[in-house]
Amino acid sequence: MISDQDVPVFFEEITNIGQQNRIQPGITTNERTVDPADASPDDLRLLGLGIRGYMVMTITFRGEYPDAARFMSNVSRLPRAVEIRKVTMRRSPPLVDVTMTMHVYKREGA
């Protein structure tokens, strides 16, 4: 899980992975709090794990397919509580445009 203090380090890790793979990621985030009174089935699963909040992170980038695949693979292997929720790829020969949405789970009290 990630704390608020770890978020800038996490962004730097993603940027470094991008540089290694010739990718310039654009990152946007949105904080979410899990409300037990209005919890979806996914939220109930999170509450059961003690997760009360998470960050929805959207990464957009353009690159050659092998670079994009390596970038996504390396991001998924970071030592963080990250769940890739959706990946959209659109060919724009010779490149691909990618939007990747992830949930980054927050440490309780973070």
C-alpha positions as CSV (number, residue, x, y, z in Angstrom):
1,M,0.0,0.0,0.0
2,I,1.1,3.6,-0.5
3,S,1.1,6.5,1.8
4,D,0.7,10.2,0.8
5,Q,4.4,10.7,1.3
6,D,5.2,7.9,-1.1
7,V,3.1,9.3,-4.0
8,P,5.8,11.5,-5.5
9,V,8.3,8.6,-5.4
10,F,5.7,6.4,-7.1
11,F,5.3,9.1,-9.9
12,E,9.1,9.2,-10.2
13,E,9.2,5.4,-10.6
14,I,6.6,5.6,-13.4
15,T,8.5,8.4,-15.1
16,N,11.8,6.5,-14.9
17,I,10.2,3.4,-16.4
18,G,8.8,5.6,-19.2
19,Q,12.3,7.0,-19.9
20,Q,13.7,3.5,-20.0
21,N,11.1,2.5,-22.6
22,R,11.0,5.7,-24.7
23,I,7.6,6.6,-23.2
24,Q,6.5,10.0,-21.9
25,P,3.6,9.2,-19.6
26,G,1.0,11.8,-18.7
27,I,-0.4,11.1,-15.3
28,T,-3.7,12.2,-13.7
29,T,-5.1,11.2,-10.3
30,N,-8.4,11.2,-8.5
31,E,-8.6,10.3,-4.8
32,R,-11.5,8.0,-3.7
33,T,-12.8,7.2,-0.3
34,V,-14.7,4.0,0.3
35,D,-18.0,4.7,2.0
36,P,-19.4,1.7,3.8
37,A,-22.9,3.1,3.6
38,D,-22.7,3.2,-0.2
39,A,-20.3,0.4,-1.0
40,S,-20.3,-1.5,-4.3
41,P,-19.3,-5.1,-4.3
42,D,-15.8,-4.1,-5.2
43,D,-15.8,-1.6,-2.4
44,L,-17.0,-4.2,0.1
45,R,-14.0,-6.4,-1.0
46,L,-11.7,-3.5,-0.3
47,L,-13.3,-2.8,3.1
48,G,-12.8,-6.5,4.0
49,L,-9.1,-6.0,3.3
50,G,-9.0,-2.9,5.5
51,I,-8.7,-0.5,2.6
52,R,-10.6,2.7,3.1
53,G,-9.3,4.8,0.2
54,Y,-7.4,4.6,-3.0
55,M,-6.1,6.8,-5.8
56,V,-7.5,6.3,-9.4
57,M,-4.5,6.9,-11.6
58,T,-4.8,7.4,-15.4
59,I,-1.6,7.2,-17.4
60,T,-1.8,8.2,-21.1
61,F,1.1,7.8,-23.6
62,R,2.0,7.2,-27.2
63,G,4.8,4.9,-28.4
64,E,5.8,1.9,-30.5
65,Y,4.0,-1.2,-29.5
66,P,7.0,-3.1,-28.0
67,D,7.9,0.0,-25.9
68,A,4.3,0.4,-24.7
69,A,4.1,-3.3,-23.8
70,R,7.4,-3.2,-21.8
71,F,6.3,0.0,-20.0
72,M,2.9,-1.5,-18.9
73,S,4.6,-4.7,-17.8
74,N,7.2,-2.9,-15.8
75,V,4.6,-0.7,-14.1
76,S,2.6,-3.7,-13.2
77,R,5.6,-5.2,-11.4
78,L,6.3,-2.2,-9.2
79,P,6.3,-3.2,-5.5
80,R,3.1,-1.3,-4.7
81,A,-0.5,-2.3,-4.1
82,V,-1.6,-1.5,-7.7
83,E,-4.5,-3.0,-9.7
84,I,-4.6,-2.3,-13.4
85,R,-8.3,-1.8,-14.1
86,K,-8.5,-0.9,-17.8
87,V,-6.2,-0.5,-20.7
88,T,-7.3,1.0,-24.0
89,M,-5.0,0.9,-27.0
90,R,-5.6,2.6,-30.4
91,R,-3.3,2.1,-33.3
92,S,-2.0,5.3,-34.8
93,P,0.6,3.8,-37.2
94,P,3.4,3.4,-36.6
95,L,2.5,4.1,-32.9
96,V,-0.2,3.1,-30.4
97,D,-2.1,5.5,-28.2
98,V,-2.6,4.0,-24.7
99,T,-4.7,4.9,-21.7
100,M,-4.2,2.8,-18.6
101,T,-6.3,3.2,-15.5
102,M,-5.1,1.8,-12.2
103,H,-6.2,1.8,-8.6
104,V,-3.4,2.5,-6.2
105,Y,-4.4,1.4,-2.7
106,K,-3.7,3.7,0.2
107,R,-2.3,2.7,3.6
108,E,-4.8,3.1,6.4
109,G,-4.4,6.5,8.0
110,A,-2.2,7.7,5.1
